[in-house]
Amino acid sequence: MSSRAERIEQTLDAGLQLLHLEVVDESGNHSVPQGAESHFKVVTVSPQFDDTTRIQRHRLINQLLQSEFDRGMHALAIHAYTEQEWQARFGEAPMSPPCAGGSGK
């Protein structure tokens, strides 16, 4: 059985024309049991994001990953860029903020 991160990668790869993809399991930064695979960050760069708003990009990614939410994924931080936006950021996505609750154990 594949991990949730692998399924996310496969789903986004199949649903988007990707120039860049990062999938990060951030569950260890939150108050969830070890191995929970519940909190993720995705960084995507795609020409499909040209002429779209941030909310349109997020809706598309959330729609593609709906089955993961249905299977228990709790949170998804989305950083979706056009190629030009990504280059302007020097290929760096923002860091996720620390978890507001609990010790991460």
C-alpha positions in Angstrom: 0.0 0.0 0.0 1.3 3.4 -0.9 1.7 6.3 1.6 -0.6 9.3 1.5 2.3 11.4 0.2 2.8 9.0 -2.7 -0.9 9.1 -3.5 -1.0 12.9 -3.4 2.0 13.0 -5.8 0.3 10.5 -8.2 -3.0 12.3 -8.1 -1.5 15.8 -8.7 0.8 14.4 -11.4 -2.2 12.9 -13.2 -4.4 15.9 -12.8 -2.0 18.8 -13.5 0.7 19.7 -16.0 3.4 20.0 -13.4 6.7 21.8 -13.8 7.5 21.3 -10.1 5.9 19.4 -7.2 6.8 19.0 -3.6 4.7 17.0 -1.1 5.7 17.4 2.5 4.2 15.4 5.4 4.0 17.9 8.2 2.0 15.7 10.5 5.0 15.5 12.9 4.6 19.2 13.6 1.1 18.7 15.0 -0.6 17.0 17.9 -1.4 13.8 16.1 -0.3 10.2 16.7 3.0 9.2 15.0 2.4 8.0 11.5 -1.0 9.8 11.2 -0.3 11.2 7.7 -2.9 13.9 8.4 -1.2 17.3 7.7 0.5 18.0 4.3 2.0 20.8 2.3 2.0 20.8 -1.5 4.1 23.2 -3.6 3.0 23.1 -7.2 4.1 24.9 -10.3 1.9 24.5 -13.4 1.1 26.4 -16.6 -2.5 25.6 -15.8 -2.3 28.3 -13.1 -1.7 31.0 -15.7 -4.7 33.5 -15.6 -6.2 31.9 -12.5 -6.7 33.3 -9.1 -5.2 31.8 -5.9 -8.7 30.5 -4.9 -9.2 28.9 -8.3 -5.9 27.1 -7.9 -6.7 25.9 -4.4 -10.2 24.7 -5.4 -8.7 22.7 -8.2 -6.1 21.0 -6.0 -8.7 20.4 -3.2 -11.0 18.9 -5.8 -8.2 16.6 -7.1 -7.4 15.5 -3.5 -11.0 15.1 -2.2 -10.5 11.4 -1.9 -7.6 11.9 0.5 -9.8 14.2 2.7 -12.5 11.6 2.6 -9.8 9.1 3.8 -8.8 11.1 6.8 -6.4 13.8 5.7 -7.1 16.7 8.0 -5.1 19.7 6.6 -3.5 20.7 3.4 -1.3 23.8 2.9 -1.3 24.7 -0.7 1.3 26.8 -2.5 0.4 26.9 -6.2 2.4 29.0 -8.6 2.8 29.9 -12.2 6.3 29.4 -13.6 6.8 33.1 -13.5 5.7 33.4 -9.9 7.9 30.5 -8.9 11.0 32.0 -10.6 10.2 35.4 -8.8 10.3 33.5 -5.5 13.7 32.0 -6.4 12.1 28.5 -6.2 11.2 28.8 -2.5 7.8 28.2 -0.9 7.0 29.9 2.5 7.5 27.9 5.6 4.4 26.5 7.3 3.5 28.1 10.7 4.0 26.1 13.8 1.0 24.2 15.1 -1.2 26.3 17.4 -2.0 23.4 19.7 -0.2 20.7 21.5 3.4 19.5 21.6 3.5 17.5 18.4 3.7 14.2 20.3 
